[in-house]
Amino acid sequence: MTGLPGFWKLLGFTIERGDETEAVLRMDVPEALMSPFGTVHGGAIATLFDTGLAVSIARRLEPEDRIATHNLNVTYVAFTRDRVLRCRARVVSLRRTVAVAEGEVVAADGTLVAKALGTFGVRRQRPSESVR
């Protein structure tokens, strides 16, 4: 894969930090993702989690390995009008075919917006296997 997926630009995603222990994904929330009530739409926050948790797992895999979301459980704890959100994500468990990651989304002022736990399928590529 070359570069970042196109939806990252549409959603305002950037990786602020990523290592073996944690990934931090920033979202500069576009106007189109604000609810009619002036708060960030919950679906946008769920998408930030889905991507951020996946990034934390991908950091611990080979570049040719693939992951896919099996389950994402999001608990919302506060509304936010803040247009800069950060997802801090960590791997809880990484096995051969399944990974679990957790994280939280915080507003720029540090307010906890939501927490999430995700389960992801892992497909590890063999050296002779081509990407499909």
Beta strands, then each sheet from edge to edge (+ up, - down):
strand 1: 13-18
strand 2: 23-28
strand 3: 66-76
strand 4: 84-94
strand 5: 98-107
strand 6: 112-123
sheet 1: 1+ 2- 4+ 5- 6+ 3-
end
